[in-house]
Amino acid sequence: RSDVTMAVHNLIRSMKGIQESLRLWSFSQATPNQVSDCYMQFGVEFNVIVRAFEGYGIGTGDLHPIPASLRAALENLLGEDPSQAALAMYMPQIRGLLYDLLQGLKAKQAAWKAAT
C-alpha cells in the first residue's frame, strides 16, 4: 500500500519541480535543459505510478496521453524566449494537464483502496 502512496507523493513533487523550473526559466534563471531534466524526472515518477497501480490490477490507460501532451506544451513554451508573458501564455495548458493527471489518480483511489 505504501508503494502507491510514495509514488503519488514523488509524482506530485516532480510536478511541482516542473512548475518551479518553468517559473525560473521565465526569469532566465533556469535553462531549457534544466526544465527538461524536471520533465524527465516526472516521466520516471509517472512510470512508477503506472506500474504501482497496474500491480493492483488498476488500469491507467486513460492517463497515458498526459505525459506526451505535457511534453508538447513544454516544447512549445521553451521555443519562446524566456519571459513571464510566454509563461503566462502556456501555463494554463500545462497546469490543466497536471490537474487532469491528479484528477485521474484521484478517480483511481477507491479502486486502489478496495484492492489493498
Buried (B, 14 or more C-beta within 10 A) or exposed (E): EEBBEEBBEBBBEBBEBBBEBBBBBBEEEBBBEBBBBBBEBBBEBBEBBBEBBEEBEBEBEEBEEBBEBBBEBBEBBBEBEBEEEBBEEBBEBBEEBBEBBBEBBEEBEEBBEEBE
